[in-house]
Amino acid sequence: MNENEGESMIKAFSAFLLTTIISFVVMVGALLIWVTIQGNHITDPSVADGLGFAVAYGVIAAVPISVAIGIFGGIIGYLRN
């Protein structure tokens, strides 16, 4: 592995990390904003329980989606050089 390949892989890995973190923060942030808006209108405890499950499953789903977006960003970052 020569010096240019190493530098290219570092750029690809940083692109992977950056796109993964940004996409996760955006998805979880949007979910939390939605929960805050919905939380103002809840009067029934069973609806609040369902909202809790939506948050839990939303955060769980955000992880693999963010990693997939990050992999795609890393591939693009590697191919650009």
C-alpha positions in Angstrom: 0.0 0.0 0.0 1.5 3.3 -1.1 1.2 6.7 0.5 -1.7 7.8 -1.7 -3.8 4.8 -1.0 -3.4 5.3 2.8 -4.4 8.9 2.5 -7.3 8.0 0.4 -8.5 5.4 2.9 -8.2 7.9 5.8 -10.4 10.3 3.8 -12.9 7.6 3.1 -13.0 6.5 6.7 -13.5 10.1 7.8 -16.3 10.5 5.2 -17.9 7.3 6.6 -17.7 8.6 10.2 -19.0 12.1 9.3 -22.0 10.9 7.2 -22.9 8.3 9.9 -22.8 10.7 12.7 -24.7 13.5 10.9 -27.4 11.1 9.6 -27.9 9.6 13.1 -28.2 13.0 14.7 -30.6 14.3 12.1 -32.9 11.2 12.4 -32.9 11.1 16.2 -33.3 14.9 16.3 -36.3 14.8 14.0 -37.8 11.9 16.1 -37.3 13.9 19.3 -38.9 17.0 17.8 -41.9 14.9 16.7 -42.2 13.3 20.2 -42.1 16.7 21.8 -44.9 17.9 19.5 -47.0 14.8 20.1 -46.3 14.8 23.9 -48.1 18.1 24.2 -51.4 16.5 23.1 -51.3 13.2 25.1 -54.0 12.7 27.8 -54.3 8.9 27.6 -51.5 6.8 29.3 -51.7 4.1 26.7 -50.9 6.6 23.9 -47.9 7.7 25.9 -46.7 4.1 26.2 -47.0 3.7 22.4 -45.1 6.9 21.9 -42.3 5.4 24.1 -42.1 2.3 21.9 -42.0 4.6 18.8 -39.0 6.4 20.3 -37.2 3.2 21.2 -37.8 1.5 17.9 -37.0 4.7 16.0 -33.6 5.0 17.7 -32.9 1.3 17.1 -33.8 1.7 13.4 -31.7 4.9 13.1 -28.4 3.0 13.8 -28.4 0.6 10.8 -29.8 3.3 8.5 -27.0 5.7 9.6 -24.3 3.0 9.1 -25.7 2.2 5.6 -25.6 5.9 4.7 -22.1 6.2 6.2 -20.9 3.2 4.1 -22.3 4.8 1.0 -20.6 8.1 1.9 -17.3 6.3 2.6 -17.4 4.6 -0.8 -18.1 7.9 -2.5 -15.2 9.5 -0.5 -12.9 6.7 -1.6 -13.9 6.8 -5.2 -13.5 10.6 -5.5 -9.7 10.3 -5.2 
